[in-house]
Amino acid sequence: MRENGMSSPLNGLQILTWFLFPYFLIGYICLVFLPLLPNLSYNLPLGIAILLTALTAVYNGYRACTLNPIDPLLKENLEAVPQIRSVGGAGKKFCWVCQVHVSDNSQHCRFCDKCVHEFDHHCAWLNTCVGSKNYKQFFKCVTLVFTFTFLELVGFTILIVRWFIEGTDSSIRSEVKSLYGGTDGLTFITITIVYYVILFVTVTMIAQLFFFHVNLKRLGISTYDYIIKEARENQKRQRERAEKGKKMREEKVRIEDGE
């Protein structure tokens, strides 16, 4: 049974996030913040906002990762010495894997091998389940990651637009030359555009996740509820198509027999 996201085994996507955060921050500093340094009127506030949102995102991600969203009844049973006998009742159901009665709104996660209270989903990026205990921190993390990457995208857009509009007389080009010892401008802007494309794809993916959870909050359901609902509706559509196909075949047979 895994306690939280830091329990072994670690996940590849989880480890990837440890590299992506410094990658995005260092990349922004080197490719945008320093070249735009003379323009403090907007560069400094933007840089501070990015740094603060990134650090707060890391904090909330760490909290979501390290909190244990285990079902309270299961936790009580595990911590009891000697172990208490699982007793059913209103608002409870029996988990055949954990072999104890848990809350009605808990679900068993096969990755973490435990029942999670108000289970939402298992997050591979945090390598932990998201439930009532850590959903707040998870949603804050997603919101802040979306915010700081979007702000970075704004900074990159400003630099790239100015680079091409201002041409060879651009103060940005002069700053890049002084910063990186005569680095070819074409090399710099090529690296910047490649980085921009990667960032744009990242922001798009995070935006989808953010607005998906905003919609779930609006509907008052969890990710798990949404998946189950979609699966049932899909099964219903498949049955309807099968019945329609069956009726069409029967009708065809009747017509052929009549002929």
N, C-alpha and C positions, 0 to 999 in steps of 0.2 A: 504494500500500500504506500503510495507516494504522498508525502505531506503537502508539498507545494512545488512551485516551478523550479526551485533549486535542488530538489531531490533527484537522485540519479534514476534513470539515465537522462542526461541532458539531450536537448533536441537540436538538430542542425540549424533549423530556422531561428531558434532562440540564440544560438551562438552567433549567427549571422547578424542579428540586431546589435550585438556588442561591437561589431565592426562598422555597421551602417551609420550609427549615430555619430561617431567621430569622423567618419568619411564625409558625411554631409556638412558637418560643422567646419572641419578643416578646409574642405573644398570651397565653402562659401567665403571663409576668411581670405584664402589665397587668391581666389578668382574674382571676387566681388568687393569685399569689404576693403581690402588694402588698395586695389586700383581706384576705388571711389573715395578714398580717405580724404582728399581735399574738399569733397562735398559733404561736410559734416551736417548740414541743415536737415538732410533726409537720411544720409548713410548711417550716422550715429544712432538716431532713434530706432531705425530699422534693425541695426545690428544688436542693440540692447534688447529689443523685443524678441528677436530670434533666439538670443542666448538664454533669456529668462524662460521663454516657453519650452525650449529644448531641455533645460535643466529640470523644470517642473514636470515635463513629460517623463524624464528618466526616473524621477522620484516616484511618481504615481505608477509607472510601469513596474518599478521595483516593489512597491507596496502590493500591487495586484499579484505579482509573481510570488511573493513570500507569505502572504496571508493564506491560511488554510480554510477553504470553503466547505469543509466536511459537514455532513448532516449532524446537527447537535445530538440527536438520539444515538447515532452511531458512535460519536465521540464519547458520550457519557458511558456507553456500554464498554468501549475499549479501555477507558480510564478507570473503570470500577475494579476494585480488588476486594474479594474475588469478583469476577465478571457477573453482572446482574443478568437475570433471566429476561429475555426479550418478551415484552407484553404488548399485545395489540390494543386497539381501541380507536375512538373517533380521531380522525385526522392522521391516521397512521396506515402504513402498508408494509408488507413483509418483503424484504429484499432477499432473494434466494442465493445471491452471490455473497453478500455480507452476512447472511444468516441472522439478521436482526430486524426488528420493526423500525422503520424510519418514517419521516414526515411524508405526507401525501404528495407534496410538491417537490420532493427530492427525486433525483434520477441517478442511476449507477453509471459511472464513467469507466469504460474498460481500459483506458490509457492510465488513469490514476488508481484504478482498482478500489474505488470507494464510492459511496453515495454522496452526492453534492446537494446541499440545501438550495432550493430554488435554482436548479441547474439551468444555465443559459447555453453554454457551449464549452468545448475544450479548445483553448487557444494554443495553437502550435508555436506561435511567435513568443509567447510567454511560458510555454511548456507547462501550463497548469489549467485546471478547470476554472471557469468563471461562474460564480453563483452569487447568492445574496451577500456573502461576506466580502467579496472583492469586486463586484460589478461596478460600483461607484468609482473605484480607482481605475478600473479598466476603461470605463467610458471617458474619464478625465484624460487618461493617457492617449486614447485615440483622438480626442478633440485637440489636445495640445500638439500631438505629432502632426495632425492635419494643419494646424495653425502655423507651426514653425516651418514646415516644408513649403506651405503656400507663401509665406513671407519671403522665404529664400527664393522662390520662383519669381516673385515680384522684383527682388534685387537683381537677379540674373537678367530678367527682361529689360530692366532699366539700363544695365551695362551693355547688353547686346544692341539694343536700339540706338543708344548714344554712340556706340563704336562705329556703326555704319552710317548714321546720319551726320555726325561731326567729321567723319573722314580722317585724313592724315593730320589735321590740326587739332584733333581731339586731345584734351588733357589726360584722358584715360590712357591713350597710347603712350604718352610721355611718362606717365606714372608707371605703367607696365615695364617700359624700357629701363627706368631707374631702379625699379624693384628687382627685376630679374636679369639684370646685367646684359641688356641688349638682346633679350629674347626676341626672336622673330615674331612679329605681330600675328602672322598667319597661324603660327603654331599655337600661340596663346588663345586666339579666338576659336580655333578648331577644337582645342581641348575644352574650352568653355561651352561651346555649342553641344558637344557630345555629353558633357556633364549636365547641361540644361535638359537634353532629351531624356536622360536617365531620371532626372529629378521630376520632369513633367509626368512620366509614366508612374513614378512613385506616388506623386500627389494625386493622380487620377485614381489609383487603386485605394489609397487611404480615404479619399473623398467618398468613394463608393461604400466603404466600410462605415464611415462616419454617418452618412445620410441613411444607410440601412438601419443603423441602431437608433437614429433619431426617429425614423418611421416606426420601428418596433416600440419605442417609448410612447409614441402617439397612439399606437394601437393597443398598448398595454399588454403586450405579449413578449415572450422570450424568443431567442433564436431557435431553441429546441421546439417550442410551440409552433413557430413559423414553418420549420422544416416538416414537422408532422402534418400540419395543415396542408402544405403544398403536396406532400406525398399522397394524402388522402384524396385531394382534388385531382391529382394526376391519375390515381387508380380509378376514380369515378369517371374521368374522361375516357380512359381506356375501356372500361366496361361499356360505356355508352357507344363508343365506336364499334366495339365487338358486337353489341346488340344490333346496331344499325346495319353492320355488315351481314349479320345473320339474317335479318329481315329482308335485305336486298337479295341475298342468295335464295331464300325461300320464295320470294316473289318471282325471281327469275325462273325457278323450277316450276312454279304454278303456270307461268306464261308458256313455258316450253311444253308442259303436259297438256295445256289447253290447245296448243297448236297441233 
